[in-house]
Amino acid sequence: MLLKPLVVSLSLLCGPALADVQSCKKLFERAPQVLSDLNQIGSEVYEDSHPGLGYSATLADPSSKITVFFYDHQQRDVSSEMALESFKQAARDIGAIAARRDAELGEINA
């Protein structure tokens, strides 16, 4: 009889994390259609085929394009600290790419 509870416990542990997908989806749905001179030109839903990757919205003008990602790393709760660290890592990645291209990068604040 010990085997039955063990099998149930293992199946629960092996299942997907109960991620904070709804918070990401709400933010994605509230993404602006226009941001300064940028117009939203597209969006993607990754969550259905790749859980944890969330959503993206792309905004552009004739000379620039940005893509904003909304994702949760399949965490149960996304803390302010986690969001800030993800932002800082993205800023470091952008800075590294800009440096390789000898591009000037404005100040990035969180």
C-alpha positions in Angstrom: 0.0 0.0 0.0 3.0 2.4 0.4 3.6 2.2 -3.4 0.3 4.0 -4.3 1.0 7.2 -2.3 4.6 7.2 -3.6 3.5 7.0 -7.2 1.1 9.9 -6.7 3.8 12.0 -4.9 6.3 11.4 -7.7 3.8 12.3 -10.4 3.1 15.6 -8.7 6.8 16.3 -8.4 7.4 15.6 -12.0 4.6 17.8 -13.3 5.0 21.3 -14.6 5.6 24.2 -12.1 2.5 26.2 -11.2 4.0 29.3 -12.9 2.7 32.8 -12.6 1.5 32.7 -16.2 -1.6 34.8 -15.6 0.4 37.8 -14.4 2.6 37.6 -17.5 -0.4 37.3 -19.7 -2.1 40.3 -18.1 1.0 42.4 -18.6 1.3 41.3 -22.2 -2.4 42.1 -22.9 -1.8 45.6 -21.5 1.2 46.2 -23.7 0.8 49.6 -25.5 -0.1 49.8 -29.2 2.0 53.0 -29.3 4.9 53.9 -27.2 6.4 57.4 -28.0 7.2 57.2 -31.7 7.0 53.4 -31.8 4.0 51.4 -33.0 3.3 47.8 -32.1 4.0 45.8 -35.2 3.6 42.3 -33.9 3.2 40.0 -30.9 3.9 36.3 -30.2 2.5 33.8 -27.7 5.2 31.3 -26.8 3.6 29.9 -23.7 1.4 27.3 -25.5 4.3 25.5 -27.2 7.1 26.4 -24.8 5.8 26.8 -21.2 7.8 29.4 -19.3 8.8 31.5 -22.3 5.6 33.6 -22.1 4.8 36.3 -24.6 6.4 39.1 -26.6 5.4 42.4 -28.2 7.5 44.2 -30.9 7.4 47.9 -31.4 9.1 49.9 -34.1 9.6 53.1 -36.0 11.5 53.5 -39.3 14.9 53.6 -37.6 14.5 51.2 -34.6 12.8 48.2 -33.3 12.4 46.7 -29.8 10.9 43.5 -28.5 9.5 43.3 -25.0 9.3 39.8 -23.5 6.9 38.8 -20.7 7.9 35.5 -19.1 8.1 33.9 -15.7 10.9 31.3 -15.8 8.2 28.8 -14.7 8.3 30.2 -11.2 5.3 30.0 -8.9 5.8 33.7 -8.0 7.8 36.4 -9.8 9.3 38.6 -7.1 10.3 42.2 -7.6 13.9 41.1 -7.1 13.7 38.4 -9.8 12.1 40.9 -12.3 14.9 43.5 -11.5 17.7 41.0 -11.9 16.2 39.8 -15.2 16.1 43.5 -16.3 19.7 44.1 -15.2 20.8 41.0 -17.1 19.1 42.1 -20.2 20.8 45.5 -19.8 24.2 43.8 -19.5 23.5 41.7 -22.6 22.4 44.8 -24.6 25.5 46.7 -23.4 27.8 43.8 -24.5 26.2 43.7 -27.9 26.5 47.5 -28.3 30.2 47.4 -27.3 30.9 44.7 -29.9 29.3 46.9 -32.5 31.0 50.1 -31.3 27.5 51.5 -30.9 26.7 54.3 -28.4 24.2 53.2 -25.8 22.2 55.6 -23.7 21.7 55.2 -20.0 19.6 52.3 -18.8 17.8 52.7 -15.5 15.7 50.2 -13.5 
